[in-house]
């Protein structure tokens, strides 16, 4: 198989998985071979034939939470004139609105074949490194829901005991800010824009000084990710080169020199 076709298979594999976990199977249906064999991540998922696979995926759609994929890696492990095998892995993270908190890695193998210039998916195998599903669950809802409740409790406890900062804004108005409500700090020369859950406050104090004050209250609550940015690690939902996503809507740059350290401290 030519290099450009292999590259197309890698891209299709990535796109199919990304939209599948958002409940969209149109791309898969377009490229699924009539005799495709699907081996899923639990014992019941062993289906052959395009119609059967699409039928089962539609059934599962209502039981699958919205999941975002990150840390995606795909590569061609072997190929011949008309086919190739793409293997890879990725992290799946549940959306905030799902009522669950769960993150797990899946490994995948997709076998592609070219027929009359069109790329067909002839085989797909998806597996999890851990057996987290119970009975006939297609996704570990039990552990996900339990984890969500547990993490919410921990965050509430952290916020209640996080302490307060006192800062002056540009109009000399004094603000008392609970550190647990701060999303991130953004440096503006010798001042700092404090982004909180209730809104932004322009503080007449350097980011270094605010970081020092927060560290005295809670040593590990904030992480310096860039010379101009410091984030509250409890609100980080994902990290990729070279930025972190906070509360699923704010994106903060991560400097190249700090990327490995930040990723390790976030355990992502």
C-alpha positions as CSV (number, residue, x, y, z in Angstrom):
1,X,0.0,0.0,0.0
2,X,1.3,3.5,-0.9
3,X,2.4,5.9,1.8
4,X,-0.4,8.3,1.1
5,X,-3.0,5.5,1.5
6,X,-1.4,4.4,4.8
7,X,-1.5,7.9,6.0
8,X,-5.2,8.1,5.0
9,X,-5.9,4.9,7.0
10,X,-4.2,6.3,10.1
11,X,-6.3,9.5,9.8
12,X,-9.5,7.6,9.2
13,X,-8.8,5.4,12.3
14,X,-8.3,8.5,14.4
15,X,-11.4,10.2,13.0
16,X,-13.7,7.1,13.3
17,X,-12.8,6.6,17.0
18,X,-13.2,10.3,17.8
19,X,-16.7,10.6,16.4
20,X,-17.7,7.1,17.6
21,X,-17.3,8.2,21.2
22,X,-19.6,11.2,20.4
23,X,-22.3,8.9,19.1
24,X,-21.7,9.4,15.3
25,X,-21.2,6.3,13.3
26,X,-21.6,7.7,9.8
27,X,-17.9,7.6,8.9
28,X,-17.6,4.1,10.1
29,X,-20.7,3.0,8.1
30,X,-19.2,4.5,5.0
31,X,-15.9,2.6,5.2
32,X,-17.0,-0.6,7.0
33,X,-16.5,-3.7,4.8
34,X,-19.4,-6.1,4.4
35,X,-17.6,-8.9,6.1
36,X,-15.8,-6.9,8.8
37,X,-15.2,-8.6,12.1
38,X,-15.4,-6.5,15.3
39,X,-13.9,-7.7,18.5
40,X,-14.8,-5.3,21.3
41,X,-13.6,-4.6,24.9
42,X,-16.0,-7.0,26.6
43,X,-16.8,-10.7,26.1
44,X,-20.1,-10.1,24.3
45,X,-18.6,-7.9,21.6
46,X,-17.8,-10.3,18.8
47,X,-19.7,-9.5,15.7
48,X,-19.2,-10.1,12.0
49,X,-20.8,-8.3,9.1
50,X,-21.5,-4.6,8.4
51,X,-25.2,-4.7,9.2
52,X,-24.7,-6.6,12.5
53,X,-22.0,-4.3,13.7
54,X,-23.9,-1.1,12.9
55,X,-27.0,-2.6,14.6
56,X,-25.1,-3.3,17.8
57,X,-23.4,0.1,17.7
58,X,-26.8,1.8,17.5
59,X,-28.0,-0.3,20.5
60,X,-24.9,0.8,22.5
61,X,-25.3,4.5,21.6
62,X,-27.8,5.2,24.3
63,X,-25.6,3.6,27.0
64,X,-22.4,5.3,26.0
65,X,-21.5,8.6,27.7
66,X,-19.9,11.5,25.7
67,X,-16.2,10.8,25.8
68,X,-13.3,12.9,24.6
69,X,-10.1,11.2,23.3
70,X,-6.6,12.5,24.2
71,X,-3.0,11.2,24.1
72,X,-3.8,9.5,20.8
73,X,-1.0,7.4,19.1
74,X,-1.5,5.5,15.9
75,X,1.0,3.7,13.6
76,X,1.2,1.3,10.7
77,X,2.6,-2.0,12.0
78,X,2.5,-3.9,8.7
79,X,1.3,-3.6,5.1
80,X,1.3,-5.1,1.7
81,X,0.2,-4.0,-1.7
82,X,-3.5,-3.6,-0.9
83,X,-3.8,-3.6,2.9
84,X,-2.4,-2.3,6.1
85,X,-2.8,-2.8,9.8
86,X,-3.0,0.3,12.0
87,X,-2.5,-0.1,15.8
88,X,-2.7,2.5,18.5
89,X,-3.9,3.7,21.8
90,X,-5.6,6.7,23.4
91,X,-7.1,8.0,26.6
92,X,-10.9,8.3,26.9
93,X,-12.2,10.8,29.3
94,X,-15.9,11.3,30.2
95,X,-17.5,14.8,29.7
96,X,-18.5,16.8,32.7
97,X,-22.2,16.6,31.8
98,X,-22.2,12.8,31.8
99,X,-22.6,12.6,35.6
100,X,-19.6,10.3,35.6
101,X,-15.8,10.7,36.0
102,X,-13.8,8.1,34.3
103,X,-10.5,8.0,32.4
104,X,-9.1,4.8,30.8
105,X,-6.7,3.8,28.1
106,X,-7.9,1.6,25.2
107,X,-5.7,-0.2,22.6
108,X,-7.0,-0.7,19.1
109,X,-6.0,-2.6,15.9
110,X,-7.7,-1.7,12.6
111,X,-7.1,-3.8,9.5
112,X,-7.7,-1.9,6.3
113,X,-7.9,-3.1,2.7
114,X,-8.1,-1.2,-0.6
115,X,-10.6,-2.3,-3.2
116,X,-11.0,-0.4,-6.5
117,X,-9.3,2.6,-5.0
118,X,-11.6,2.8,-1.9
119,X,-10.5,2.1,1.7
120,X,-12.5,-0.5,3.7
121,X,-12.2,-1.5,7.3
122,X,-12.0,-5.3,7.3
123,X,-11.3,-5.9,11.0
124,X,-11.3,-3.9,14.2
125,X,-10.2,-5.0,17.7
126,X,-10.6,-2.7,20.7
127,X,-9.4,-3.7,24.2
128,X,-9.0,-2.1,27.7
129,X,-5.9,-2.7,29.9
130,X,-8.2,-3.3,32.9
131,X,-11.5,-5.2,33.2
132,X,-13.6,-2.4,34.7
133,X,-17.0,-3.3,33.3
134,X,-19.5,-5.3,35.3
135,X,-22.0,-7.9,33.8
136,X,-23.1,-6.5,30.4
137,X,-22.0,-2.9,30.8
138,X,-20.5,-1.5,27.6
139,X,-18.9,1.2,29.7
140,X,-17.9,1.1,33.4
141,X,-20.7,3.3,34.6
142,X,-20.6,1.9,38.1
143,X,-17.1,2.9,38.8
144,X,-17.5,6.1,36.8
145,X,-20.5,7.3,38.9
146,X,-18.9,6.3,42.1
147,X,-15.7,8.1,41.2
148,X,-17.6,11.2,40.3
149,X,-19.3,11.4,43.7
150,X,-16.0,10.7,45.4
151,X,-14.1,13.4,43.5
152,X,-16.9,15.9,44.0
153,X,-16.6,15.3,47.7
154,X,-12.9,15.8,47.7
155,X,-13.1,19.0,45.7
156,X,-15.7,20.4,48.0
157,X,-13.5,19.6,51.0
158,X,-10.5,21.2,49.3
159,X,-12.4,24.4,48.4
160,X,-13.8,24.7,52.0
161,X,-10.3,24.5,53.5
162,X,-8.3,26.2,50.8
163,X,-8.0,29.6,52.5
164,X,-8.3,33.2,51.2
165,X,-6.2,35.7,49.4
166,X,-6.6,39.4,49.8
167,X,-5.8,41.6,46.8
168,X,-6.4,45.2,45.6
169,X,-7.6,45.8,42.1
170,X,-6.6,48.8,39.8
171,X,-9.3,51.0,41.6
172,X,-7.8,50.1,45.0
173,X,-10.9,48.0,45.9
174,X,-10.0,45.1,48.2
175,X,-11.1,41.6,47.2
176,X,-11.1,38.5,49.4
177,X,-10.8,35.5,47.1
178,X,-11.1,31.9,48.1
179,X,-8.2,30.1,46.5
180,X,-10.3,27.0,45.7
181,X,-12.4,29.2,43.4
182,X,-9.5,30.4,41.3
183,X,-9.2,28.7,37.9
184,X,-5.8,30.2,36.9
185,X,-3.5,33.2,37.2
186,X,-2.4,35.2,34.2
187,X,0.5,37.6,34.5
188,X,0.3,41.2,33.1
189,X,3.7,42.8,33.6
190,X,3.8,43.3,37.4
191,X,0.1,42.7,37.8
192,X,-2.0,39.6,37.7
193,X,-5.4,38.7,36.2
194,X,-7.1,36.3,38.6
195,X,-9.6,34.1,36.7
196,X,-12.2,32.8,39.2
197,X,-15.4,30.9,39.0
198,X,-17.3,34.1,39.6
199,X,-15.3,36.3,37.2
200,X,-12.0,38.0,36.6
201,X,-10.1,40.3,39.0
202,X,-7.2,42.5,38.0
203,X,-4.9,42.3,41.0
204,X,-2.1,44.8,41.7
205,X,0.4,42.1,42.6
206,X,2.8,40.0,40.7
207,X,2.0,36.4,39.8
208,X,5.1,35.2,41.6
209,X,3.9,36.8,44.8
210,X,0.3,35.4,44.5
211,X,1.8,32.0,43.8
212,X,3.9,32.3,46.9
213,X,0.9,33.2,49.0
214,X,-1.2,30.3,47.6
215,X,1.7,27.9,48.3
216,X,1.7,28.9,51.9
217,X,-2.0,28.1,52.2
218,X,-1.9,24.9,50.1
219,X,1.4,23.8,48.7
220,X,0.2,21.6,45.8
221,X,-3.0,23.3,44.8
222,X,-1.5,25.4,41.9
223,X,1.0,24.4,39.2
224,X,3.2,26.9,37.3
225,X,2.8,25.9,33.6
226,X,4.3,28.9,31.9
227,X,6.2,32.1,33.0
228,X,2.8,33.9,32.6
229,X,0.3,31.3,33.8
230,X,-0.3,29.3,36.9
231,X,-3.3,26.9,37.1
232,X,-5.4,25.2,39.7
233,X,-4.8,21.5,39.2
234,X,-8.3,20.5,40.4
235,X,-9.8,22.2,37.3
236,X,-7.5,20.7,34.7
237,X,-9.5,18.3,32.5
238,X,-6.8,17.5,29.8
239,X,-3.3,18.3,28.6
240,X,-1.8,18.2,25.2
241,X,1.2,19.8,23.5
242,X,1.4,22.5,24.5
243,X,-1.6,23.5,26.5
244,X,-3.9,22.5,29.3
245,X,-7.7,22.7,29.2
246,X,-9.5,23.9,32.4
247,X,-13.1,23.1,33.2
248,X,-13.6,22.1,29.6
249,X,-13.6,25.6,28.3
250,X,-10.4,27.5,29.2
251,X,-7.2,26.8,27.4
252,X,-3.8,27.8,28.9
253,X,-0.4,27.5,27.2
254,X,2.2,25.2,28.7
255,X,5.9,26.1,28.0
256,X,7.9,23.4,26.2
257,X,10.4,23.3,29.0
258,X,7.7,22.6,31.6
259,X,5.5,20.2,29.6
260,X,7.0,16.9,30.9
261,X,7.0,18.1,34.5
262,X,3.4,19.5,34.3
263,X,2.1,16.3,32.7
264,X,3.8,14.2,35.4
265,X,2.3,16.4,38.3
266,X,-1.1,16.1,36.8
267,X,-0.8,12.3,36.4
268,X,-1.9,12.5,32.8
